[in-house]
Amino acid sequence: MILQKYKIVFGGTMGAGKTEAIKSLSEVSVLSTEALNTDQDAHTKALTTVGIDYGEIKLEDGVVVGLYGTPGQDRFDFIWSVICKGAIGAIVLIDHSRKNALDDLKFYLESFKAHVGNIIVGITHVDENPESLLKIYRDFSEMENYHLPIFAVDARKKDDVLLVVEALIARAEIEMS
């Protein structure tokens, strides 16, 4: 079993970039459980995560952070609690290009807050629908009393993903002190 001081979970919609985010950050070869996507109605991508993706990074102080990716389809929700066990938090990625992105956000926040208390939201694919900006997510978060940090994230860009990871760790350290 892999043990670290920090364990961070990436959850959210299929196609939002969970596997890509882990690949962009990981300093080790990513263990990926991608298989052929048989749910073309949910997303047209060729491969999708069906188990757990795993990567890791080492912080400046030498602490290893385990990065765990969940499958996005809700039929795999039974595994989310297992993956979240012992995590300092979750980064919920939402695909902004989807028509029901706010419904997705509500579903994944409700699902993951049952397993972890520390959640940060990353909105991906913002470039595909630039007319509708992050304000809709912030307004939704306030209206629903979530009050969560929300970032625009390009999962392919290490600096974008690292910023969200650092924010999650900072929130966890504040809660622990």
N, C-alpha and C positions, 0 to 999 in steps of 0.2 A: 504494500500500500504506500502511496506517495503521501508524505506529510510535509507541510510547510507551516510557517507562522501565519501566512495569509493565503486565503482561498477566495477567489472572486469568480462569480458565476455570470455568464452572459446568457440572457434569455430574450425572448421576443419573437416577433413574427418570422415566418419562413421567408428567406430572401432578404432579411434586414441587414445581414452582414456579420453575424455572430462568428462563424468560422473564419471569415476574412479578417475580422478584427483580431482574433487570436493569432492567426498567421502573421499579421503585420507586426505584432509585438513579440512573439515568442522567440527566445534565444535558443531553443532546442527544436528539433524536428517535431512538428505538431502531429499528435495522434488524432487522426480524423476518422470518424465513423460515417462518412458520406456514402450514400447508396443512390441508385437510380431513383429519381423522383417519380413516383406513381400517382401523385396528386397534382396533376397539371391544372386542375380547376383552382387550386390555392395559389400556385405559382408556376411559371413556365420554365424555371431553371432546370438544368439537366440532372444535377445532383442535390441531395439534401441530407442533413444530419439525421441519423436514426438512433443514435446512442449518445455518447459523450465525446466531445472534442476536448483535447488537453494540450496545453502549452505552458511555458513558464518564462518568467523574467526574473532577473536579480536586481534588487534595488541597490542604490549607492552604498548602503550600510551592510550589504551582503545578504539581506533577507530575500529568500526566494518566494515569489508570488506565483501560486498555481492559478492558471486561467482555464476555467471549465465552461464549455459551450453546451447548451441544451438543444434538443430538437425543438423546432418552432411549432410544429403541429400540435394542436390541443389533444389529439389522441395519445400523445406521449406524455401527458401531464403527470402520470403516475411516477415518472422518473425525476421530475423536477424537485420533489422534496428530498430525494436521495442525494441528488447533486448539490443541493443547497445546504445540506447538513454540515455545520461547522464553518460555513462561509462568513466572511466579514461583511458581505453584501452582494448585491446583484446590479448589473448594468442591463437595463431593459432597452433593447434596440427596437425601434419602430420604423417601418418602411414608409416614409412620407409620401411616396408615389401611389400608395394604395388608397382607394376611394373611402374606405372606412377606417382610416388611420386613428381617429379619436376613439372609435369603438375598440380597436386593437389595443390602444394604450390602456383604456380602462380594464379590459380583460386581463392583460399581462400584469398590470399593477396589482389588481385584486388577487391574481393567482400567486404572484411572487411575494407579496407582503404577508401571505400566510406562512411563508418559509423563512424569510429574512426581513429584518427591520430596516436595514440600510439599503436604499435603492436610489440609483441615479438613472436618468433617462437620456438616451442618445437617439436623436432623430437622424436617420440616414436617408439617402437618395433625395436630399433637399434640392439638388440641382435639377431633378426631373420634374419638379412642380414648384418653381420659384415664386409663383404668384401668391401662394399661401405660405406665410412665414411662420416662424416658431411661436409667434404671439398666440396663435390658436391653441397651442399645447400649454403655454403658460396660463392663459385664461382658463382653460379646462382644469388644469392642476389646482388653481386657486378656487375655482367654483366647486370642485369636488373635495376640497380641503386636503390635498396631498402635500402641497408645498415642497416640491422636490426640485433639485437642480436639473435643468434641461439643457442639453448641448446639441448643437448640430455637429454630426460626426460623419466623416468619410472613412469608412472601415478599412479602406485600402491604405490610409495614411497613418503611419506610426504615431506621429505627433498628436493627431486628433484623438486616437484611442488612448494614448498615454495620458493625455490631459484628463480624460474621463476616469481612468484608473486611479490617477493621483487624487482626484477629487473624492472618489469613493473611499480611498484609504484615509484621507484627511478627515472625512466625516466619521469614519470608524474610530479613528484615534481620539476625536473629540468626544464621542459617545463613551469610550472606554476610560477616559480620564475623569 
